[in-house]
């Protein structure tokens, strides 16, 4: 989840110029570069940036389509639901079985 929050803060002029130049070279908004900088220089969970989301999608794409499904009905949700209902009806979802 991304939440837009407006923050006003004072940055050393040198730091702002470095971030501004980086944004220009990468053709990105200065705000995005600043958010990325803050994410890299803080502790705790890192927020997803536009760049990190794109990188994650790139890594995932190389695995798309590598699975060959023999069953032509493998994506039939009604059949899947029926099979799940049948298995749950056997009582296997209860502890001790």
N, C-alpha and C positions, 0 to 999 in steps of 0.2 A: 504494500500500500504506500502510495506517495501522498504526502500531505504538504501542500504549499504553505510555507511560513515565511513571512518577511522579517528579516533580521537586519538591523542597522548596527554596524560595528566599525571601528577604526582599524585600518590596516596600515602597517608601515608602507610608505610610498614605494619603496624598492620592491617589496613583496607584491604589491598590486601590479606594478609594471611587469614583473616577471610573469605573473598569471595572465595579464592582458596580452603579452607577447605570445605566450603559449596558446592562448585562445585564438589569436590571429593566425598563427602558423597552422593550427589544427582546424581552422575554420569552424570554430565552436563558439558558443556564447560564453562570455566571461563568467556568468553565473554558474554554468555547468562545470567549468574548470575549477572554480572556487569550491563548489560542493564536492567535487572529486578530491581536491586537495584536503579539505576538512575530513573526508572519509578516510583518506590514507594516513592522516596524522592524528587520529583519535583511537581510543581503545573501545572495545565492545563490538557488537554486531555492526557490520558495515552496511550502509544503505545501498541499494542497487542504483547505479547511475545508468544513464542512457548507454554509455560505452560498455558497462559491464553486462547489461541486458543483451546488447548486440553480440558481444563475445560469447555469452552463454548460448545464444541462438546459433551462432556459427559452429560451436562445438557440437551441439545437438544435431545439426543438419547432416553431419557426416555419417550419422547412424540411421537416418531416415531411409526406409526402403530396403534395408539389408536383410530383413526377415522375410523368408518365403513361407507363406501360409498355404498349406495344401488344401485345407477345408474351405470351399468357396462360401460357406455360410458362417465363417468365423466371426463376422461382425454383426450377425443377426441378434439384436438385443433381446427380442422376444424369446428366442431359443435359449440364450444365455440366462435370462431371468428364470425360465422354466427349469433349467438344469440346476441353478442355484437353489431355487425353492425346493426341488426334489432332494438335494443334498442336505439342506437345513432341516427338512422334514424327517431325516434319518436320525436326528438327535445328536449329531456330531458337534453341534455348537454349544452343547451343555458340558460344563466341567465334569470330569470323572468318566467320560465315555471314551 
